[in-house]
Amino acid sequence: MSAPAPVRVLIADDDPLLRAGLAVVLETADRIEVVGQAGDGLRAVELARALRPDVVLMDVRMPGCDGVEATRRLAGSPSRVLVLTTFHHDAYVWGALRAGAAGFLLKRASPERLIDAVHAVAAGEAVLDPAVTRDLLGHLLAAPAPGPAPAPGSAPAPGPAAADPGPLAALTVREREVLRLAAEGHPNEEIAALLHLAESTVKTHVKRILGKLGARDRSQAVAAAYRHGLMGPQPGRPFGPGVP
């Protein structure tokens, strides 16, 4: 039986020392092959289209074309983008995932975490750094609960255009409470105590939440919510490469 093919990775970052370090980490890992490196977003798009890697490790801030725009230009290509950045901002996460990234990882992640994330993204999974998952889940739950449907023939309420709220709207009030507490880091046992529920009931709620959001785990739930436009940057926080 032949060994599985290695995951082919393209590294895009404007810091040559960091690119070299990432290449060393990945090339010493099992079943990963670094096929190219790019120092800016335009070059990353060019190489990704030419080399067709399985995964592109994409920095956010790069000259010429930032990582969010480069990710957007690669949408629909066979390459999956894993954003790797030092910047922990809602706007960056929002921009990257809405542009089509399969994951978002902070550069302070351990080599083992990075390697696991590359394999996970190559396998079709979504990845979010644990350091940002809690904040994003809390933001997801800041969305208002669905209200009553308008009367037949009535005009929709005024306000900004909204994205399809389908999966999020399916969450019950109790499921929102459970997910909010999970986002705050409480294990099922503590959630059960706080909500005066049996732990088995909490586990059932968590299972239903993930099912309704089409997610394998909590990180995927957040990623799916971003991709479907169910949540965006927090009000008052600027969007784009100029965020400090």
N, C-alpha and C positions, 0 to 999 in steps of 0.2 A: 504494500500500500504506500503510495507516494506521500511525502510530507506536504502539508498545506503550503500554498504560496505565501511569501512574505507580504506584509502590508507595506505598500510603497508610499513614502511620505515626502512631501515638498515642504521645506521650511522657509517662511517669509517673515523677515525681521530686518530692520535697518541697522541693528547692532551686529557687526561681524563677529565679535567675540561671543555674543550670546548664540548666534547661529552655529558657530563652531562647537560650543558647549552642548547645545541641543543635539547636534549631529552625533557627537560622541556618545551621549546618553542613549540615543535611539539605536545607533548602530551596534551597541553592545547588548541590546535586548534581543530576546528570542523572536524570530519571525517578523522583523521590521527592517526595511531597507530604505535609506535616505537616497532619493533619486535626483534631488536638486535643491538649490538654495536661491533665494531672491532677496534683494535689499530694499525693494519698494513694491507698492501695490500693483503698478502696471507690469512690472517684470514678473510678479507672482501670477497674474492672470495669464500672461504670455506663456510662462513655463507650464502652468497647470493645463492649459489647452494643448500644449505640445506633448507633454510627458504623461498626461492623464493619470496622475497619482491617485491612490485610494483616499488619502487624507492630506489636506493642506493645513499645516500649522500656521495660523495667520495672526500677526501682530495687529494692533489697532492703529497706533500712530506711526505712519510711515510717510515719507515724502512722495510727492507726485500724485498718489492715489492712496487714501487710507484703507485700512483693513476692512472696514464696513462696506465701502464702495467696491473694493475688490471682491468681497464675498458676494455682493449683489450681482456683479458681472459674471460670476461663476455659477449662479443659480441655474439649475437644470443640467449642469454638467455631471459626469459620473463621479467627480471628486467631491468628497464631503469635507467641509471646513470646520476645524476646531480652532476657535479663537483663543490665543494665549497672550495675556496682557498683564501689566502691573496695575492697571486702572480698575478700581472697584467702584463703578458708577452705574446707576440704573440705566442712564442713557446709552452707555456702551453695550450693556447686555441687551437692552431693547433693540438697538440698532443692529447688532450682530445677528440676533435670532430672527428678527423680522427680515433681514437680508438673506436668510437661508442657512445660517450656520447651524451645524449639528451639535455644537457644544461651546462652552465658555469656561476656560480654566485660567486661574491666576498663575503668574510666573513663579510664585513662591511654592507652588505644589511640589511635592517630593518627586524624585525620578520615578519611583514605583507608581505613583498616582498618574504621572504623565504617560507612562507606558501603558497602564491599564486603560486610560482614556483614549489613547490612539487605537488600541484594539477594539474598544467598545464602539467608537465612532465608525470604524471600518466595518464593524458587524451590523451597522444600521441603528445603533442605539443613540439616545440623546444623553449628553453629559453636561452637568452644571457643577461648578466648584462648590463644595460644601460650605465655603465661607460666604457665598452669595445666595445659596438656596433659601436659607431662612428669611432673608430680607425680601426676596422675590415672592415667596409664598405669602408673607404678610401683606405685600402689596396686592397680590392677586385677590386676597380676601377683603381688601378695602373697597372693591367694586360693590355697588349697591345690590341688594337682593332683588330678584325680579319682582315687579309689581303686577297688578291685575291687567289682563289684556284689555285694549280699548274696545269700546262698543262697536259693533258692526257698522261700517259706513262713516265712522268718525275719523277726523284728521289726526295724524300722529302728533304727539306732544312736541312743541318746539324745542330746539336744542341742537348741539353738534351731531353730525352723522356718526353713528356708532357701528363698530364691526359686528359681525355675526356673534351673538352671545350664547349660541346653542349649548355647548358643553357646560359652560359655567352656570348658565341659567338653570340647568338640570339639578344643581346641587340644592339640597334642602337646607333650611336654617340650621338644623342640627349638624349636617355634614360640614357646613361652613365653620361652625364652632369647633368641631373636631379638627379640621384642617388648620384652623388658626392656632390652636394649641400645639399641634404637631409642628407648625412652622416656628413656634417659640422654643422648640427643643424638648417638649415634654414627651416621654415615652407613653405607650398605651396605658400602662398601669396608672400613671399620674393623671392622664386625661380622664380615665374612668373615675378616679376619685374626685377630680374637680367638677365633673359633670354629673356625678352621682349615678354612674352607669356601671354595668358589668364590663370587665375587660373584654370579654368575648363580643359584647355589643360594639365596643369601640373598634375592634378588629374588623367587624362586619362593615361599619361605617367607612373605615379606611379603604377596604376592598371596593366598596361601591363608589367612593370618590374617584379612585384610580380608574375604575371601569368607565365611569361617566366621562372622564377627561381623556380616555383612551391612552392611559399612561401605565408604564410598567412599574414605576416608582415615583417618589415625590419630585425628584429632579425632572423627570419626563413630564410630570403634570405642569410644572412651571414653564418648561420649554414649549409645550403644546399651547398653553395659554398665550404666550407671547406670539407664537407663529400665527394663531388664529385672531390676533388683534384684540384679545380679551383684556389686555392690560398694556400699559405703556409707561413711559418715564413718569416719575412722581412730579406733580405740579410744582413749578418753580425751579426745577432742576434743568439747566440748559442741556441741549442736545448737540452732539457733534464733536469733532476733533478738538475744539477749543475748550472743552471742559477741563478745569485744572486738575 
